Amino acid sequence: QVQLQESGPGLVKPSQTLSLTCTVSGASITAEVYFWSWIRQAPGKGLEWIGRVGYLGGIYYNPALQSRTSISRDTSKNQFTLQLTSMTPEDAAVYYCARGRPPVPEPRATWDDYDYWGQGTQVTVSS
């Protein structure tokens, strides 16, 4: 069974960098043809795609967040990570990692576009 688990701090101060890790079990992040995405949902809003890493290691970002986003992966640990710099209260959201398969849905993101999701981690931005 494929499982994804987000980990990282639940509270970040304004201007700081958010760092989250998604640990995957039951599947390899290098397995064809899947891609692995970070998605967030702010209170009262829809899903927002942040970025993804493909099974070959290609990385793509939401243009609206690209200047502040960095995604990487550690294949030895079967993990991929998200860093989002210059956090503001507008970045407060539940952050999810998820697995998808082509065709790539992004920049759209809906629950049905991915077959496995992490449980999500609440991130608050406050001093």
Secondary structure, DSSP 4 states (H G I P E B T S, - for coil): --EEEEES-SEE-TT--EEEEEEEESS-TTSTT-EEEEEEE-TTS-EEEEEEEETT--EEE-TTTGGGEEEEEETTTTEEEEEE-S--GGG-EEEEEEEE-SSP-TT---GGGEEEE---EEEEE--
